[in-house]
C-alpha cells in the first residue's frame, strides 16, 4: 500500500514539474532586431559593405570598374570633378569603403575615400553623380595630467601613458626658456589639454595644450594658450604667455637642435692636450646629436652664407637684425640658400661631421654687434608682450585655467 502511495506521489510531482516547465517557456516566435549602423551619412545596413586600403598599383578606375561602375562614370569623375576629388592623388595605404547594392549585381553605389582620420571624400553614383567632401563627427574632451621627471621628459610621458606628441608640444612651448637636454630628476609638470575623439569613441590624439606648468630647477614657469578675438588678420594674435602676460617666445631658441646635449661650451680660455695645451679659444657651443638630426634656425632672419669651407665644413650663417647673427657649422647637408628668409624653427640643415670635427655635432656661433659671444650668458630679448588692449581678455581666459593647474597634484 505504501509503495502505491509513493508511486502516485512521484507521478504527481513529475507531472507538475513538466507542466511548470511548459508554462515557463512558452513557444513564441522571437524577432531579432538588427541594429542600424550609420557612418559617413549612410545606413550601412542597406548595402554590401567592402572595406579595403589602396595598394601599390591600384587606381580609382581599376577599383570601380571591377565593382560594376562604367568607364563613362569613372571618366566623368576624373575629368569633371577634379577640384572636389582628384583621383590621381589617392595614396597607398589610405582606407576606402565601397557601398555595393544588395542584389545579384553587387554594383558599387557609393565610393568613400578617407584622406585622414577625420576627412573623407564621397563619390555617389546613385541617380545623378555627386561628389563632396565631409568630416566624421569629432568631439574634444578636456583632460589633466602631471608628472615628475625621472630620466627624460619622453620617458616620464611614457610612464604616465601620455601621448608622445605631448613631449613635442611642451618642448615647443618652453623652447625659449628651458634647456630640455638639461632637465633634472625632480623637475615636474602639469598640463590641461584637450584630446580628440572621432565618432565619439575613437581616440584621435592630442588636440592642444591649453595651459601648462613646468617647474625647472625649482623655478615655476606657467604657460597659457591665448588667441585674440580680433577679426583683423594683421592684429590677430596666437601664442603662449605667462601669468603676467609676458610672451614665452624669446627672440632666440635655446638650442638649434631638439633634445640634444651640449658637448662643448663657449670657452675663450680652452686649452687642448693634443695641441700641447696651447690656448685654443672655442667661440661656439657644440650640440651633439646623431647624424641626420635636423638643425633649426634659432630666430627669424636672412641667410647670408650657405657654403662649404675649410674647418667649418658645410655651414649656414643667418643675419637676424642689425644686432644679431648666428652660424651653424659641420652640417651633413644644407637646406637653405643665400638670400632666403627663414623663420624660427625652420630646418636649415642636418647634423654631420664635415670640416674639423671628431664627432657628429653642430657648432653654434652667436654674434652680437659683430662680436662672438656666449648665447647662454647674453641677455637675448623676449618677443613683444601681449598688447595692453588684449590683456583683459587674456586674464579672463587665464584665471580658470590657472585654478585648474594649481589644483592638479603630482
Buried (B, 14 or more C-beta within 10 A) or exposed (E): EEEEEEEEEEEEEEEEEEEEEEEEEEEEEEEEEEEEEEBBEBEBEEBBBBEEEBEEEBBBBEBBBEBBBEEEBBEBBBEEBEEBBEBEEBEEEBBBBBBBBEEEEBBBBBBBBBBEBBEBBBBBBEEEEEBEEEEBEBEEEEBBBBBBBEEBBBEBBBEBEBBEEBBBBBBBBBBBBBBBBEBEEEBBBBBBBBBBBBEEEEEBEBBEBBBBBBBBEEEEBBBBBBEBEBEEEEEEBEBBBBBEBBBBBBBBBBBBBBBBBBBBEBBEEBEEEEEEEEEEEBBBBBBBBEEEBBBBBBBBBBBEBBEEEEEBBBBBBBBBEEEBBBBBBBBBEBBBEEEBEBEBBBEBBBBBBBBEBEEBBBBBBBBBEEEBBBBBEEEBEBBEEBEEEBBEBBBEBBEEBBEBBEEBEE
